[in-house]
Amino acid sequence: MKQIWIPGIHSVLAVLERGGKTVDELWLQEGSRNPRLEKIQVRAQELGLPIHRHRREELDAHAEGVRHQGVIALYRPPPPYSEVDLETLLDQAGTDALLLVLDGVTDPHNFGACLRSAAAAGLTAVIVPKDRAVGLTPVVRRAAAGGAEQVPVVTVTNLARTLRKLKNHGVWLVGLAGGTEKSIYSLDLRGPLALVLGAEGEGIRRLTAETCDYLARIPMPGQMESLNVSVATGVILFEAVRQRGGGV
């Protein structure tokens, strides 16, 4: 399994809290007195992981331009989820299935922020197309603040076909689109559901929109025409969580 370096306190702590079995070693910045790094060190010691201290420049070299906050971990990510895994995830979730579909989100910071919201909302999975989308890069993992390690990310080769499979599985599809009069607050977002969002500017593609059962918008009484996709994701996800009784 290919090893990668994960930078950042939240991301490293997330993989350690999941047992640390996929972490091979931990690097901490020499001279750092950050109490959060001490927490990471204690957890790594409990797991018996090798801990090394290096100069900041050495951590920088492995962080690939991502702000590492004084810690990086050599990590073996699990195999990527596929369409076959998606069926298993749906079966396990049953009527509580809640998914996020991102159509054409290529900005790593936006994708990472979406994953962070998805993990916070306890989603069944996040679905992205193989093409016209950013992968799970170090920048994405850092922006996700551990979310990339907590929610399954399913990469599919044909998004329209996957959406049709979801519908055949009893999942309702709600697409976010600015050119419709229907508000997200007027929809019933309970039951098996996939929320479909596109990149800021272009939005969801025509074929994707045509496959959705409903198209709705986020009401914005101000002068802005649209929200950043990660902000829009948080708004609609937690409206669904509210309707489904989450946190009550």
C-alpha positions as CSV (number, residue, x, y, z in Angstrom):
1,M,0.0,0.0,0.0
2,K,1.4,3.4,-1.0
3,Q,2.5,5.6,1.8
4,I,1.8,9.3,1.9
5,W,2.6,12.1,4.3
6,I,-0.3,13.6,6.2
7,P,0.3,17.2,7.5
8,G,-1.6,19.1,10.2
9,I,-2.7,18.6,13.8
10,H,-6.4,17.7,13.1
11,S,-5.6,15.3,10.3
12,V,-2.8,13.4,12.2
13,L,-4.9,13.2,15.3
14,A,-7.8,11.8,13.3
15,V,-5.8,8.9,12.0
16,L,-4.3,8.2,15.5
17,E,-7.7,8.2,17.1
18,R,-8.8,5.6,14.6
19,G,-6.2,3.2,16.1
20,G,-3.1,4.3,14.3
21,K,-2.7,1.0,12.5
22,T,-2.1,2.7,9.2
23,V,0.5,5.1,10.6
24,D,4.1,4.0,10.3
25,E,5.9,6.9,11.9
26,L,5.4,10.4,13.3
27,W,7.5,13.5,12.8
28,L,7.4,16.4,15.2
29,Q,9.0,19.8,14.7
30,E,12.1,20.4,16.9
31,G,11.6,23.0,19.6
32,S,7.8,23.2,19.4
33,R,5.9,23.7,22.6
34,N,2.4,23.5,21.2
35,P,0.3,21.6,23.8
36,R,-1.7,20.0,21.0
37,L,1.4,18.4,19.6
38,E,2.1,17.0,23.1
39,K,-1.3,15.4,23.0
40,I,-0.4,13.8,19.6
41,Q,2.9,12.6,21.0
42,V,1.2,10.9,24.0
43,R,-1.3,9.2,21.7
44,A,1.5,8.0,19.4
45,Q,3.5,6.6,22.4
46,E,0.4,4.7,23.6
47,L,0.2,3.1,20.1
48,G,3.9,2.3,20.1
49,L,4.6,4.4,17.0
50,P,8.1,5.6,16.1
51,I,8.4,9.3,16.9
52,H,11.1,11.5,15.3
53,R,11.9,15.2,15.8
54,H,13.2,17.1,12.8
55,R,13.8,20.7,11.8
56,R,10.9,22.6,10.4
57,E,12.6,22.6,6.9
58,E,12.5,18.8,6.9
59,L,8.8,18.7,7.7
60,D,8.2,21.4,5.0
61,A,9.8,19.2,2.4
62,H,7.3,16.4,3.0
63,A,4.3,18.6,3.5
64,E,4.3,19.7,-0.2
65,G,3.5,23.3,0.6
66,V,0.8,22.5,3.0
67,R,1.0,24.2,6.5
68,H,1.8,21.3,8.8
69,Q,1.6,23.0,12.2
70,G,4.7,21.1,13.4
71,V,3.5,17.6,12.7
72,I,3.4,15.1,9.8
73,A,2.6,11.4,9.8
74,L,3.7,8.7,7.3
75,Y,0.3,7.1,6.5
76,R,-1.0,4.2,4.5
77,P,-4.4,5.2,3.3
78,P,-7.0,2.5,3.0
79,P,-8.0,1.3,-0.5
80,P,-10.3,3.7,-2.3
81,Y,-14.0,3.1,-2.1
82,S,-15.7,1.9,-5.4
83,E,-19.2,1.7,-6.7
84,V,-19.3,-1.9,-5.4
85,D,-18.6,-0.6,-1.9
86,L,-21.3,2.0,-2.3
87,E,-24.0,-0.7,-2.4
88,T,-22.7,-2.2,0.8
89,L,-22.7,1.3,2.5
90,L,-26.2,1.8,1.4
91,D,-27.4,-1.5,2.7
92,Q,-25.8,-0.9,6.0
93,A,-27.3,2.6,6.3
94,G,-30.8,1.5,5.2
95,T,-33.4,4.3,5.5
96,D,-30.9,6.5,7.3
97,A,-28.7,6.8,4.2
98,L,-27.5,10.3,3.7
99,L,-25.0,11.0,0.9
100,L,-23.3,14.0,-0.6
101,V,-22.6,14.1,-4.4
102,L,-20.0,16.6,-5.6
103,D,-20.2,17.2,-9.4
104,G,-17.0,18.9,-10.7
105,V,-15.5,20.3,-7.5
106,T,-11.8,20.8,-8.4
107,D,-10.6,23.2,-5.7
108,P,-8.9,21.2,-2.9
109,H,-9.8,23.7,-0.2
110,N,-13.5,23.5,-1.1
111,F,-13.4,19.7,-1.3
112,G,-11.6,19.5,2.0
113,A,-14.1,21.8,3.7
114,C,-17.0,19.7,2.2
115,L,-15.5,16.6,3.7
116,R,-15.2,18.3,7.0
117,S,-18.9,19.1,7.0
118,A,-19.7,15.6,5.7
119,A,-17.9,14.0,8.6
120,A,-19.5,16.4,11.1
121,A,-22.9,15.5,9.7
122,G,-22.2,11.7,9.9
123,L,-22.7,11.1,6.2
124,T,-22.9,7.6,4.8
125,A,-20.6,8.6,1.9
126,V,-19.4,11.3,-0.4
127,I,-19.5,10.5,-4.1
128,V,-17.2,12.2,-6.6
129,P,-16.5,11.6,-10.3
130,K,-13.1,10.2,-11.3
131,D,-12.7,13.1,-13.8
132,R,-13.3,16.8,-13.3
133,A,-12.6,16.4,-9.6
134,V,-9.7,16.8,-7.2
135,G,-8.5,13.7,-5.4
136,L,-7.5,13.2,-1.7
137,T,-4.4,15.3,-1.9
138,P,-2.4,16.5,1.2
139,V,-4.1,19.9,0.7
140,V,-7.5,18.3,0.8
141,R,-6.7,16.3,3.9
142,R,-5.4,19.3,5.7
143,A,-8.5,21.4,4.8
144,A,-10.7,18.5,5.9
145,A,-9.2,18.6,9.4
146,G,-9.6,14.9,9.8
147,G,-12.8,14.6,7.8
148,A,-11.1,12.7,5.0
149,E,-10.3,9.9,7.4
150,Q,-13.8,9.7,8.8
151,V,-16.2,9.6,5.9
152,P,-16.1,7.2,2.9
153,V,-15.2,8.9,-0.4
154,V,-16.5,6.9,-3.3
155,T,-14.9,7.7,-6.7
156,V,-17.1,6.7,-9.7
157,T,-16.3,6.6,-13.4
158,N,-19.8,7.6,-14.6
159,L,-21.7,9.9,-12.3
160,A,-25.0,9.9,-14.1
161,R,-25.0,6.1,-14.1
162,T,-24.2,6.1,-10.3
163,L,-27.1,8.5,-9.7
164,R,-29.5,6.2,-11.5
165,K,-28.3,3.3,-9.4
166,L,-28.9,5.3,-6.3
167,K,-32.5,6.0,-7.4
168,N,-33.0,2.3,-8.1
169,H,-31.8,1.6,-4.6
170,G,-34.6,3.9,-3.2
171,V,-32.4,7.0,-2.7
172,W,-34.0,10.3,-3.5
173,L,-31.8,12.9,-5.3
174,V,-32.0,16.6,-4.4
175,G,-29.8,18.9,-6.5
176,L,-28.8,22.4,-5.5
177,A,-29.5,24.9,-8.3
178,G,-29.9,28.6,-8.2
179,G,-32.3,28.9,-11.1
180,T,-35.3,27.2,-9.4
181,E,-38.0,28.7,-7.2
182,K,-38.2,25.7,-4.8
183,S,-36.4,26.3,-1.5
184,I,-34.5,23.6,0.3
185,Y,-36.6,24.5,3.4
186,S,-39.8,23.4,1.6
187,L,-38.5,19.9,0.9
188,D,-38.7,16.8,3.1
189,L,-35.1,15.7,3.5
190,R,-35.8,12.6,5.6
191,G,-35.3,9.0,4.4
192,P,-32.6,7.7,2.0
193,L,-31.3,10.9,0.4
194,A,-28.4,12.1,-1.8
195,L,-27.7,15.9,-1.9
196,V,-26.1,16.9,-5.2
197,L,-23.9,20.0,-5.5
198,G,-21.7,21.4,-8.3
199,A,-18.7,23.7,-8.4
200,E,-19.2,27.3,-7.7
201,G,-20.0,29.2,-10.9
202,E,-20.9,26.2,-13.2
203,G,-23.1,24.4,-10.7
204,I,-24.2,20.8,-11.4
205,R,-24.0,19.7,-15.0
206,R,-27.2,19.4,-17.2
207,L,-27.3,15.6,-17.2
208,T,-26.7,15.5,-13.5
209,A,-29.6,18.0,-12.9
210,E,-31.9,16.1,-15.2
211,T,-31.3,12.9,-13.1
212,C,-32.2,14.6,-9.8
213,D,-35.7,14.1,-8.4
214,Y,-35.9,17.7,-7.2
215,L,-33.9,20.9,-7.8
216,A,-33.9,23.5,-5.0
217,R,-32.0,26.6,-4.0
218,I,-30.8,28.2,-0.8
219,P,-32.8,31.4,-0.2
220,M,-30.5,34.4,-0.1
221,P,-32.3,37.7,0.6
222,G,-29.0,39.6,0.3
223,Q,-27.3,40.8,-2.9
224,M,-25.0,37.8,-3.4
225,E,-26.0,35.4,-6.3
226,S,-24.3,32.3,-4.9
227,L,-22.5,30.7,-2.0
228,N,-19.1,29.0,-2.0
229,V,-19.8,25.3,-2.6
230,S,-18.4,24.3,0.8
231,V,-20.6,26.9,2.6
232,A,-23.7,25.7,0.6
233,T,-22.8,22.1,1.5
234,G,-22.8,22.9,5.2
235,V,-26.2,24.8,4.9
236,I,-28.1,22.0,3.1
237,L,-26.4,19.1,5.0
238,F,-27.4,20.5,8.4
239,E,-30.9,21.3,7.3
240,A,-31.2,17.6,6.4
241,V,-29.6,16.7,9.8
242,R,-32.1,19.0,11.5
243,Q,-35.1,17.4,9.8
244,R,-33.9,14.0,10.5
245,G,-33.6,14.7,14.3
246,G,-29.9,14.9,14.4
247,G,-28.4,16.2,17.6
248,V,-31.8,16.1,19.4
